Structures are given as structure tokens and as C-alpha cells.
Amino acid sequence: MPSSSIEFLLNNEVITINDLDINTTVLEYLRNYKNLKGTKEGCASGDCGACTAVLAEVKNNKLKYKSINTCITLLYTLHSKQLLTVEHIESKYLHPVQQSMVDNDGSQCGFCTPGFVMSMYAMHKKKINPTDLNINRYLSGNLCRCTGYRVIKDALKNLKKYKTLNSESSKIIKKLKKIKLNDVTIKNKNSKFFIHQNLKNLKKDFIKSNNPSLLVGGTDLSLEITKKRKNLEEIFYLGQNKDLNFIKVKQNNMHIGSATPINDILSILKKYYPEFYEMFERYGSEQIRNVASLGGNIGSASPIGDSLPVLIALDTKLILEGNKSRKVSMSDYFISYRKTKLKKKEFIKEIIIPLKSKKNILKCYKISKRIDDDISSVFMAINTEIKNKKFKSIKIVCGGMSAIPKIANKTETFLKNKIINFNNISKAKIIISKEFSPLSDVRSSNNYRKKIISNLLDRFWNEYNNNKVTLYDY
């Protein structure tokens, strides 16, 4: 029998709740219902980090910490977890992170400071070495409008000077283990919120639903609530479904559960597809990667979803679940703007990525106004095998150039079996510039987009010849 309420720890307090609107965000709950004002709203879209808090979950009998954007995290997803806010980490004395911020003048106007502190706190709890590379990664989702990043970085680098406070992790683990990991069905007025622990129970309720919304990280779906002011009627949270959270390699394929967080798959991507791994370093902030999933990225069917061109270029297959299970190729999955081959009462269960041979070359090119945590103006993925200086096979897929992620078929046809040289690349540039008719919008113009995809073939050519190319050349 499903539970009719959720339980979680708010700092050290056990919370049981079932009477709030299912569209309530964690940020709204903290500020309006618990009077915890340290967590701020800056953007309501997961971009600025002012709302950052930290989640702790029991994994292998240890607490696993991760930073999240509370402005796009829905309240009922907290079931069986601990939520840590900036008010909690100070006890009798300032936490080392806070003390270091004070001593290094890390706070300017103060609005963004709690979010920075919580991102730094997550780094501290995870024992991340505060190198420049790690600091840039873990703080990329926190914006300082006073432009005072140097002193904030100094605060992280000087943390080792401070004595670590005694941990209460054993007490927290005991409290969290007392919370039953069972299915949950919250009914509030005419709305329902579901949490399922396995695929069988999920399918049973999902097939009976009338207007379902599938939720993992909420990086896209939650904007329907925070920006468009919609009220979702039936939300299915997949983040605790063990049958949708996995990653394994078998029979020369990588199998990824559709609800598996991006950060959980990075280590294995780094091993098999380092170029794909590096792309995710720019895909979104640490807070976003902690909760977003490949299944969510595919399911939203955005023409500028960064992972989509790469997955298509790699000949990825999807396992779709509903009344029956079926397999579809991602190259055939997208039909038109936000329209896919996903039928009513179907959802994505699994992503299957073939492992490339050592002869294959994969390139992922993300062009955006900001280097980190920004939506692409253009994205290009190239997957090719070159033999005897010829393109034995090649797949070129572009995002931001059409209503769907689109394959450059004419350019591929021209290049296949051609010698890879400057002359053929120059001809391919002309072909690809005429192959798309992108729109002009706030991110870039039609002409800019066409010029960029043409120049990206130059970039591929330069990298193939080991010429130095920087992110700023394009």
C-alpha cells in the first residue's frame, strides 16, 4: 500500500508532510512555510545559484552530498533525504566555510553569499581538493553580481587552515534509515504526486493516468511552474525508481537508466567517451548535473538539448515502456518541434549507446555566449572513422539549426569515402551552410548559425591536423 505522505530531514528536524500543493518548490517551502530566508530566489530557473542548498542521501551506508537549486526542485522529491540549508551549518561556531568567507572578505552585497556557502559546503563534505579546476567546476552555477570571484576562490583555497567540525553523520544515517523507502501517492485537491520504487508499480499508475508529467531533475519541467505559472496535475517523480537509475556496460554497449543523474554517469563516460564527458562540463552547473538526466534531456525534445546531437551521432537506441516495450533509434525519434515517436502512455526506460572502436573520432562542439552553464546557439557532433586518410564513415548532427536535432545528410554523403584534405573540407563547408535554414532569435542570427557550422568543419580539420585551436577562435 503506497504511503500518503513523505518524510525527510530538514536540517536535523524530521518532517512529515502531505498537505501542500504538489507544485510547491523547495525554495517556496523554505521561505514561506519554514521562515528560512537565507536561501534566496534570484532567477527561478536554476541559473544563478542564489537558492543553492545541499541534499544528503544514504548510499552504501554513507551519506552522499550534492548541491541543488531549490528554486526548481519540487518539495515532494525530498522523500527519505536530508535537506541542509545555510542556517543549519552554523552551530556554536561558524562552519569553516563561513569563517573562511569572513576572513577572506568573500561576501560583498551578500545576496548570493548563502548560495556560494552551500556550494562550498558541498565541496567540503565531499572532500574535493580546491584546485582552480575544481573550484571553477563546483562554483560555475553560482553567480556573483558584484564580480568578486577572486576572494570567494581564496576562501575555498584557504579552507585547510580551519579545523573540521565534528560530524553527526552516524546520527543522520540512523534517522534516514528509519524512513521507509516505499511508494508514495500524494493527493491534494485534484492533483497527484507519485513516487515509485520500481518499474512495475510505475507502469501500473502511469498507464491509468490522464495528464502525466514525468519528473527527474525538473531543470525543464519545473519552469512550467516557476516561469509559466502552470499547475501540473499528475507528477511522476522517477528519481527514486531503482529500475530507471543504473549504468552498466555489456555486449559492447553502455546501458543507462533514463533517470540516472548526469553526474553519476560522468566517470564511465570519461572512460569510453572523453569528448562527451568534457561536453557535460559545459552542459550545466554542478547543481544541474546533480539532478538532470539523459532521459529528461531526450524527453523534453528541445532542439538545443546538448546531449541529443551526440547521442544521435553515436547511433544511440532507446527502450520505450508502456503497455509494451519497444526499441527505437534516436536518429528516427524526433519528428518535429517538441514532437517525438513517444506514444501516449509511454516513457523512456533506457538509453543504449554503442561503444565506439578505437579508430573512431568523436567531436562535440558547443557554441554559446557563456562558456559555462549556458544554452547553445549551435551544437555540432561529429562521429567519424578515418581509414587511409579517407572518411570511411561519418555522421554530423547539429542542434540549434532546425526544429529538431538534425543530421547533415548532404554533407555526410559528400564527405564519405573522400580524402580528408583542405579542398574537400572547403567544399563541405559550402554544402553544410546551404543544408540548414535556421531561425534568428535572441541567441544568434540565421547568418551567424550558418557561418558557425561551416567554420566548425574548419575546426575539425585543424584539430585533425593537430593545429592549435582555442574555444575563442569560433
N, C-alpha and C positions, 0 to 999 in steps of 0.2 A: 504494500500500500504506500503510495507516494506521501511524503511529508507535505504539510500545508504551510510551512514556514521555513525560513532559512536561519542558520546560526553562524555567527562569525565573531571574531575578536576585534573590537575597536580599541586599539592600543592594548590594554590589559583587561578590558571590560567585555564580558560575554553578552552579545546582543542576539535577541530572537525577534524576528520581525516578519510580518506578512500583510500589514495593513496599509502600506504605501503604494501609490501608483507605480505600475511596472515600468513606466518610462522615467522614473526618478534616477538621476545620476548620483554617483558617489559624492561629487562636489556639492550638489544641491543638498544632499542629506547632511553632510558635514557642517555646512554653513547655516542652513535654515532650520535643521532639526536638532543638531547637537551643539550649535553655537561655537564651533571650532573654526575661527575666522582666519587662522594662519594660512590655510590653503586658499589661494586666490584664483579668481577667474580672469584670464587675460584674453583668450581668443574663442573659447568654447568649441574648439575644433582639433585639439591635440597638437598644436603647432608651437606654442610659446613656452610651455613647461612651468608656468606660474602655479599650476594646480597640482604639481607632482606630489605623490605620496608613495609609500612603499608597501608592497604586499609580501607576506611571508607564508609559505606553504610547506607542509611536511612531505619531503621526498627522501626515500631511503633512510628514514628515521632521523633526518636532519632538516633544519629549516633552510629553505631556498628563498632568497630575497630577490625582488625585482621592482624596479620603479615603474609607475604607471601614470597616465594622465587621467585624473579623476573627473575631468570635465566631460569625457566621452566614455567613461566606464559606468555601466548601469549597476545600481545598488545590489540587485539580487544575484549578481555574479560573484559576490563576496562569500558565498556559502562555503564554510569549512576553512576559511583563510583568516589570517590576521592582517588588519589594515593599520599601518603605522603612520601617524601624522607628525608634523613638526612640533606640536605641543608635547608629544609624548617623549621625544628623545632627550629632553631636558628633565632631569630629576633634581637631586640636591645640588648638583653642579652642572654646568654646561657640558654638553657632549663634546668630545674632541673636535668634531667637525664644526660645531658652533663656535667653540673657543678659538679655533684657528681662523675662522672668518672674522671674528672680532679683532684678533691680534694682527691680522694682515689687511685690515680695512677693506674686507671683501664686500661689505654691504654699502651701496650708495643710496638711492632713494628708498630702497627696502622692499618695493613691491614684489620683485622677482626673487628676493632672497630666500624665502621659505622653500620655494621650488628647487633652487640651487642646492640648498642644505640637504633636501631629501634625496636628490640625485647623488650628491656626495656621500650621504649616509649609506645608500645602496652600494656604492663602490667600497666604502669602508667595511660593511658587513660581508661583502663578497671577497674581501682582501685583494682587491685589484691594485696592482702596482701603479702609482700615479705618474706614469711617464706622460710625455706630451701627447703621444699617440692615444693612450688610454683615456686621458683627460678629454681630448677632443671627441672621442667616441662617446663617452658617457655623459658629457655635457652638451652634446650637439642639439639636444632637444630643449635646452633652456636658453631663452633669450634675455639678454641684459640690455634694457633700453638706454641705460646710462653709458654703455660701451666700456664697462670696467672689467673686462675678462681677465686681464693680467693679474690683478690682485686676487681674483677668485681662484685662478690656477695656482697662484702662490700658496693660498690657503690649503689646497689639496696636497701640494708638494711638501708642505711643512707639517703634515699630519703626524709623521713619525715622531715628532718631538713630544707628543702628548700621550699620556698613559691611557691605555684602553680600559674602558669601564667594564665592570663585571657583567657577564652575560646572563640573562634569565631564560636562555633558550630551552633548557630542560623543562621548566615550568610551562612555557608556551606550548611546547610539543605535547605535554600531557593534556593541556586544555583543548588543543585542537584535535587530539585523538579521541576525545570524548564526544566530539560532534560526529554523528552518524553520516557516512557517505551514502546516502540513499537518493532515490529520485525525488524531485520536488515539483509540485504543481501549485503555484500561487494564483488564486482567483481574486481579482479586485474589480468590482463593478462588472463591466462587460469585457474585461481584459484577462489574459492568462500569461503566466511566465513559467516555462518548463525547464527543468534541468534533468537530464538523463545520464545515467552512468554507463549504459551500453547501447549498442545499435538496435537491438531487438525492441526495447521499450520506446526508443526514439521513433522508429518507423511506425509503431502502433499508434502513437499520438499524432505524429506528423501527417499521416495519411488521412486521419479523421479531421484535421484542422481546416478552417475556412480561409483564413488570411494570414498564413505564417510568415514570420521574419526570422531568418537564421542569423544567429549572433555568435561571433568568436571574440574578436578584439574590439569591435564597434568603431574601428577607425573610419569606416564609411557609413555604416548603418546608423550610428548614434548621431550623425549630423542631420539626419532626418528629424531628430528630436530637438537638438540644440540650435540648429540653424533654420529649419523649415517649420518648426513648432508643430510637428505632427505627433499624434498619439498612436503608437503601434499597438495593435490589438492582441496578437499572439506572438510571443517571442520564445524561440527555442535556443537556449544557450548550450553551445556544443563544447565549451572549454573544459568540461569535466568528463566528457564521454571517452572512456578508455579505448573504444573501438575506432575513434577518429583521431586519437593522439598517439602517433607512433612514427618511427622511421627505421627502415631496415633495408638491407641490400641482399638481393637474391637473384640468381639466374641473370646476371649482368644488367639488372635494373634496380633503381632506387625507388622504394615504395614509401610514400609519405602520406600520413593521415591528413585529411583535409583541415582539421582543426589544430594541427601541430603548430605552435608558435614559431615564427621565423627564427628567433634566437636559438631555439632548440635544434634547428637543422643546420646551423652555420658550420659547425665543426665537421660534419660529414660532407657538406658542400665544398668546404675548403680542401678536403682530400681529393675529391673527384672532379670538381668544377671550380677551381680557384677564381676564375673570372666571374662566375655567377656569385660566389661568396663576396668578392670585392664590390660587386654592384649593390649588394644589400647593405654595405657600409654607407651608401648614399641613398638608399631606398627610403629610409625613415630613421627617426631618432631611436635611442635605446628604449625609451618608453613605448614607442610604436612597435618596434621589433619584439618586445617582450610579450605582446598580446596578439599582433596581427598574424594571419596565417596565409599560406598559399591558396587554400580553399576559398578564403574570403576574398583574396585578390582576384581569383578567377571568377568567383560567383558574382562579384559586382559588375563584371564585364565592362569595365571602363576602358576606353580606347587609349588611355595613357597609363594603364596599370603596368608598372615597370617589369614585373616578372613575366608577363604574358608573351611578349616577343621572344624572350629567351626560351621559355617552355615550348613554344611552337617550333622554334629553330631546332630544338633538341628532339623533335618528334615525340613529344610527351603524349601519353594516353590518360584518360580519366575514367574512373569507375563511378558510375552514377547509380544511386539507390532510390528505390521507390517500391512500387508493387513488385517490380522485378529489378534485377541487377543487370547493367549493360555497360559495355566499354565503348568510348568514342575517342577519336583523335582530336587533339586540340587544334590542329590545322583546319578541322571542319566544324569546330564547336561554335564559333561566333558567326552570327547571321547578319545582324545589323546593329545599330546603336543600342546598347544595353539589352539586346536580344540574342539568345543562345538556343542550343538544341536541348536545353534542360526542359523537360516537360513539367506540367503541373503535378505537384506532389512528388517531385524528385529533388534530390540534393546530391552534392559531390561527396563521395566517400573517400576516395583515394586518388593520389596523383602518382603516376608511374613514369619515371624518367630513365630512358636508356643510358647506360654508361658509355661514354664515348671511347673510341680507340685512342691510343697514344698518338696516332697520326692526325687526329682531328684538331682543328684550331677553332676555339670559341672566343668571340669578342663581344663585349657588352658596352655600348656607348650611350651614356645618359647625358643629355644636354638640358641644363636648367639654369635659371638665373642665379640661384644659390648653389654652392657645392653640396652642402648637407641639407637633408630634410626638406626637399623642395619637389614640387610636381614638375615632371619633364615637359619641355616644349617639344622635344623629339627624342625618341629612343630607337636605337638600332641594334639588333642582334645578328651576328654572322656566325654560322657554323659551317665549316668547310674542311675538306680533306684535300690536300695538295700532294700530288704524286708526279714526279719528273717535271716539276715546275709548272704543272697544269692543275686546274681546278677539276679534280676527279668528281667531286660533289660539292654543292654549295647551296646554302639556304640563307636568305636575307629576309628578315622580318622587321617591320617598322611600327612603332607606336606613335601616336600623335599626328599621323599623316592621313587618317581616314576615320570613319565612324567605328571601325573595329581595328584591332591589330592586324596588319595586312602584310602578306608575303609579296615581295618584289619579283613576281614571276618572270616578267620580260627580262629583267636584269640577270636573274639566275640563268635563264635559258641562254642568254648571250655569253655569259662567263663560263658555263660548264664546258669542260674539255679545252678551254682556251689556255694559252700560256699566260702565266701571271707576270705581266710586264706593264710598264707605264702606258704604253699605247692602248692596250686593252682596258686598263682601268679608266683611262680618259674617255674612251667610248662608252664604258658602262656608266660613267657619271652623267653623260648626256641622256642615256636611256632612263636611268632612275629618276632624274629630275623631271622627266615627262610622264613618268608612270603614276604619279600621285597628284591629286588636286586638293591639297589640304585647305582648311579654312583659316581665316585670320581671327585671332582672339586676343585676350589680354596678355597671353604668354608670348606670342610671336605672330608674325605675319605669314601669309601664304608664301611669299617670296623667300623669307628667311628660312622657313622649314624646308623648302625645296633646295635651297642653297646648302643647308646643313647636311641633308642626307647625301648630297653629291660630294661634299667635302669629306664626309666620313669614310667614303671609299678611298679617298686620298690618305686619310689617317690609317686605314687598314694597310694600304700599300707601304706607307712609311714604317709602320710597326713590323710588317713582314720583313722588311729590309733592315730592321734594327736601327732605323733612324730615330733620333730623339724627338718625341712629341710630348707636349705637356697638355694638361687639362685646359689651358688658356689659349691654345692655338686655334680652338674652334669655338 
